[in-house]
Amino acid sequence: MKKNIYKYKKYLLLIIPMIILFFVLLGFWPGIYTYDSNNQWEQVVSGNITSGHPFFTTYFLLLLSKIWESQTILLIYQILLFSTIWYYVCKEMLDEGKSYKKLLIYTIIMCFVPIISIYSITVWKDIAYSYYLLSIIFLLYRGIKSNFKYSTFELALIGLLLALIFSYRYNGMIVAILLLCFFAYLQIKNKRYINFKKSGLILIVFIIFLSIISIPKNYYLSKSEVNENKSESLSTMDGYITWMLGAHLQNDYVSDEDLSLLDGYIPIKEWKETYNPYLINATNLVEDKDVDYYLDNQKEIRAIFMKYSLKHPLTIAKHYLKADALLWSPFPIGYVYQYDFKTWDHDYSFSNQESSKIPFFEKYYEKVINISMKKPIRIIMYQPATILYLCIFFVVLLSKKIKKIWVVLIPMIFNIISLVPINLAQDLRYVYINYLTLAFIFLVFCLNYTMKDIVKIFKKGR
């Protein structure tokens, strides 16, 4: 009888997240579209897919659009994906004999946390990318029990997930390669328990997936417009140079001769005023910028940047520390992108969206979001470094009960490592995996520790 109850009750842990998140989607219907997603949707509609975004994210949206020609189809996929992953997380805990009631309550509360619910209905490539990383966390957790001896299906799934991570974000390439190396390390370390030929399936599936995707990629990218406007021809490197030169200009390190050359690109006064270490767009979207001039003097401007960066490396170091503050600082530093609602003012007060299917829910849930934006909640909830430190704290506590639990931190840490050179981490969505990691780790903590255990820990700490 008990087994039959378990058999059916467990599916509530799949259905409830779906219902809650679909309810949120209806409240903010048709979902939250972003600048990036609108750009990708234009590519889907026109059939002219470019490399401006990772190819597979746009191509996957194209495939989904065959089911329903709307960006909202991606949000339905995200909700189904997250709910399925979370169901398997909960099922694993149930198989360990953990409390069903705790799992149910935790799941309901978690789905109403703004950063979980609102991101699930936001069209950003970072969301599904983070869900794939969450799947890796789950598989690493499962691997602890078997010394990372995975079934054939699990090995193939790991290979597929790593290929998706590789394809979904440009920094995901770094993360996927690091994770491939980490799984290889686990195989070598546990060679007594593992069949090396069988474990090679991870790499085989990884390569096969990327090879298959390369076929439509080569086709579509070869079709994309070759003759781009010069105003759109600055490379990523040149965008970074433009941004970081602003730091040198603010410190008045640049000679009059070099200033004269740079002034033809962007008026120096405007360049100094618009430089913001937390926002690359503040410099790169200056209206008076003459991109043609930059291209004509590209070699000289790059040389100027290198000259002053070598003379004043501390300026670049300070720039990076500020730009990447979201990765390391437990306190708010500078500007941070959190959500991307259609309209919202500088006080974080969200405006109503006319297309809501459930206006009363939207109205009241916006109040929840606004409360989360106020101190001290905002400092904790919207500071990814704080979330990182909380994850480490709970893993240290859990390590007393679960050996090798530290492995669940690896996807999050690799993601952070991949973001450091990119130097654009003022956007919270890039570290969304921090929040999903905490959701997973805190669940494991709640299921393994009682209030009495926690009191004992704090008493020992004293």
ABEGO torsion letter per residue (X at the ends): XAAAAAAAAAAAAAAAAAAAAAAAAAAAOAEBBBAAAAAAAAAAAAGBBBAABBAAAAAAAAAAAAABBBAAAAAAAAAAAAAAAAAAAAAAAAAAGBBAAAAAAAAAAAAABAAAAAAAABBBAAAAAAAAAAAAAAAAAAAAAAGGBBBAAAAAAAAAAAAAAAAABAAAAAAAAAAAAAAAAAAAAAAAABBAAAAAAAAAAAAAAAAAAAAAAAAAAAABBABBBAAAABBAAAAAAAAAAAAAAAAGABBAAAAAAAAAABBAAAAAAABBAABAAAAAABAABBAAAAAAAAAAAAAAAAAAAAABAAAAAAAAAAAAAAAABABBBEBBBABBBABBBAAGBBBBBAABABAAAAAAAAAAAAAAABOAAAAAAABAAAAAAAAAAAAAAAAAABBGAAAAAAAAAAAAAAAAAAGAAABAAAAAAAAAAAAAAAAAAAAABBAAAAAAAAAAAX
